[in-house]
Amino acid sequence: MKPAHRPAQANGFRKPKNPVKTLARILGYMSDYKLLLLLVLFFALASSVAGVAGIYFLKPLINGITSLIGNTNDGASLAPFIRMLALVSGIYLFGALSTYIYGRLMTVISHKTLNSIRKDLFDKMQDLPIKFFDTHTHGELMSRYTNDVDTLRMAMSMGITQLFTSTVTVTGTFIMMLVLSPILTVIVIAMLALMLYIIKKIGTKSAQNFKRQQRAVGMANGYIEEIIEGQKVVKVFNFEENVKKEFEKLNEELRIVSTRANTYANIIMPIMGNLSYLTYAFVAALGAVLIITGFYSDLGFVASYLQYTRSFSQPITQISQQFNSILAALAGAERLFEVIDETPEIDDGDVTLVNVIENPDGSFTETDRYTGMWVWKVPQGDGSFAYTRLAGDVRIEGVTFSYEEGKTVLKNLTLYAKPGQKVAFVGSTGAGKTTITNLINRFYDIDEGKITYDGIDIKKIKKSDLRRTLAMVLQDTHLFTGTVRENIRYGKLDATDEEVEHAARLANAHKFIKLLPQGYDTILVGDGSNLSQGQRQLIAIARAAIANPPVLILDEATSSIDSRTEALIQQGMDELMKGRTVFVIAHRLSTVRNADVILVLENGEIIERGTHDDLIKLQGRYYKLYTGQFELS
């Protein structure tokens, strides 16, 4: 059994396609905090300069100590030494304080910036068409909120400032080393070239193996998730031993690549440390020779230079590490901006839905007060408006549609549903049943033909107003974290408790809700995992009932409910459907017997239409389905 999972690409090392452009966008988000950024740069620079300067002032401090050795004069001779000690202490204290300040400020800036990016990302997702979510897995989208955002956070809060301070420190240290001794600096340059060569070699190996490690982690995690979800199937078919063997292979592969990756990652610091000590030893030995031979006359210079040597290699290693982390962060940021830059759902409709009061002469007056009477407000060419009563008359005329170019799903489809009619769709999987309801909602736009709602082309109707008049009960029920009452009220946010209870009674959900620990105030978690599938479906039906729409779409709405429960809610469903235009998609033909018209679809075309009795007399596809001579696939 192979995992049907793709490892999340966000976990592996990925170079940014356009790092300059991405960095510019990040800086654009950070531009709201210009003053704080200037303070960060100032204190980061101050911290680095203080570190470099502090080492330089070790020279007079050490020389002061050596001058005191054997000096028997009074305390007055200690004054220059004490002043120098105070100066060095003050420099290091200022450097430490500067490090603390810029660290705190950068943390504030990074979290404020990420807050703005996450907000823009979430807001954009609410504006994206359904097609985007149909073509991107949930795991892939969630990785952008987690892996990519976290990688960017780490780079912003630590990586950028550390890269800046390390660069300043290396530059300043190198300049001071040249000032103190050009001769000794030759040794340091030679060792630096060797360090950079080793960093490049080991860094490349490390990045390659970490990429393999993340791929192996993705494969192992995907397999574990797949097996946990399919545990019943595994046990029914006695597949446990095969599963263990497959996981052992994946786990062993993960162990091997993880060992390699972490070996390369862990050896770089010891190697750099040993090279640093080796450099230190060479410099110390040569410095001693230069002093003994009289080339240099003071010990303080050697002490300062040796300290510069010790502090020179670490920033170089940090620059290499932070450069890779920043590249990874920029790659993550690109993935975030890819979503933010997605084309939002286009809504060019100008026909709106308004609440009205009907006047004695049959005209309408708009009102903000809820009256239960709705009309379409249609702009006219001369600036005036015409009003069309909301009735739920849906007509599909010559519609052709394809999700992908060259793969037609619906072919020249024509049907109509008059107000109050119940239209049922029957057909094999992939025949186009759900696609029709997606088009009525304008989740997708048609390629050819026209769909009208109360005589108005739905392309002219504002999408939010169009969808307000439609309620859907889907096969895959989704409940939100919150109380039962809040989940039902999702269909009408301003509904009273009495309306919530009435909708629940209508869907025959009231009885089981009252038996829950806190009744309507019972908290649902994990998509309603503390309820049965049938109970979740009943709440979804109650949610549709409270919306009180003129058009109701039931997409396999009772597929997860057993026959007994289905019989219990059928009366409530009939009450719910009364006076509404209803589209029903069902595999259970018993649920569509009383439909006003049944449409049998195959390969995107209507091959039969009529009432249940008409189609039985026809003895075609529907007859064979109903009598069991043919089964839906």
QUIWO-V276311 format. One record per backbone hydrogen bond with DSSP energy under -0.5 kcal/mol. CO is the residue of the C=O (numbers start at 1). NH is the residue of the N-H. Records with the same first field share a line. If there is no record, write none. Layout:
CO=NH, NH
This chain:
8=11
9=12
18=22
19=23
20=24
21=25
22=26
23=27
24=28
25=29
26=30
27=31
29=32
30=33
31=34
33=37
34=38
35=39
36=40
37=41
38=42
39=43
40=44
41=45
42=46
43=47
44=48
45=49
46=50
47=51
48=52
49=53
50=54
51=55
52=56
53=57
55=58
56=59
57=61
58=62
59=63
60=64
61=65
62=66
63=67
64=68
65=68, 69
68=71
70=72
74=77
75=78
76=79
78=82
79=83
80=84
81=85
82=86
83=87
84=88
85=89
86=90
87=91
88=92
89=93
90=94
91=95
92=96
93=97
94=98
95=99
96=100
97=101
98=102
99=103
100=104
101=105
102=106
103=107
104=108
105=109
106=110
107=111
108=112
109=113
110=114
111=115
112=116
113=117
114=118
115=119
116=120
117=121
118=122
119=123
120=124
121=125
122=126
123=127
124=127, 128
125=128
127=345
129=132, 133
130=134
131=135
137=141
138=142
139=143
140=144
141=144, 145
142=146
143=148
144=149
146=150
147=151
148=152
149=153
150=154
151=155
152=156
153=157
154=158, 159
155=160
158=162
159=163
160=164
161=165
162=166
163=167
164=168
165=169
166=170
167=171
168=172
169=173
170=174
171=175
172=176
173=177
174=178
175=179
176=180
177=181
181=185
182=186
183=186, 187
184=187, 188
185=189
186=190
187=191
188=192
189=193
190=194
191=195
192=196
193=197
194=198
195=199
196=200
197=201
198=202
199=203
200=204
201=205
202=206
203=207
204=208
205=209
206=210
207=211
208=212
209=213
210=214
211=215
212=216
213=217
214=218
215=219
216=220
217=221
218=222
219=223
220=224
221=225
222=226
223=227
224=228
225=229
226=230
228=231
230=234
231=235
232=236
233=237
234=239
235=238
239=243
240=244
241=245
242=246
243=247
244=248
245=249
246=250
247=251
248=252
249=253
250=254
251=255
252=256
253=257
254=258
255=259
256=260
257=261
258=262
259=263
260=264
261=265
262=266
263=267
264=268
266=270
267=271
268=272
269=273
270=274
271=275
272=276
273=277
274=278
275=279
276=280
277=281
278=282
279=283
280=284
281=285
282=286
283=287
284=288
285=289
286=290
287=291
288=292
289=293
290=295, 296
291=294
298=302
299=303
300=304
301=305
302=306
303=307
304=308
305=309
306=310
307=311
309=312, 313
310=314
311=315
312=316
313=317
314=318
315=319
316=320
317=321
318=322
319=323
320=324
321=325
322=326
323=327
324=328
325=329
326=330
327=331
328=332
329=333
330=334
331=335
332=336
333=337
334=338
335=339
336=340
337=341
339=342
350=352
351=462
352=354, 377
354=375
355=367
357=359, 365
359=362
363=359
365=357
372=374
373=356
374=390
375=354
376=378, 388
377=352, 379
378=386
380=383
384=380
386=378
388=376
389=391
392=394
393=454
394=417
395=397, 452
396=398, 415
397=450
399=413
400=447, 448
401=409, 410
404=407
407=403, 404
410=401, 412
413=399
415=396
417=394
418=421
421=423, 582
422=596, 597
423=584
424=599
425=586
426=601
428=431
431=604
432=436
433=437
434=438
435=439
436=440
437=441
438=443, 444
439=442
443=131
448=400
450=397
451=458
452=395
453=456
456=453
457=460
458=461
460=350, 351
462=466
463=467
464=468
465=469
466=469
467=470
469=551
471=553
472=474
473=555
475=477
482=524
483=487
484=488
485=489
486=490
488=491
489=492
492=495
496=500
497=501
498=502
499=503
500=504
501=505
502=506
503=507
504=509, 510
505=508
509=513
510=514
511=515
513=516
516=519
518=521
519=522
520=485
522=484
524=482
525=529, 530
528=531
532=536
533=537
534=538
535=539
536=540
537=541
538=542
539=543
540=544
541=545
542=546
543=547
544=548, 549
545=548
550=581
551=471
552=554, 583
553=473, 555
554=556, 585
556=559
558=561
562=566
563=567
564=568
565=569
566=570
567=571
569=573
570=574
571=575
572=576
573=577
574=578
577=580
580=582
581=552
582=423, 584
583=554
584=425, 586
585=556
587=589
588=591
589=592
592=595
593=612
597=424
598=600, 610
599=426, 601
600=607, 608
601=428
602=605
604=411
605=602, 607
608=600
610=598
611=615
612=616
613=617
614=618
615=619, 620
620=624
621=625
622=626
623=627
624=629, 630
625=628
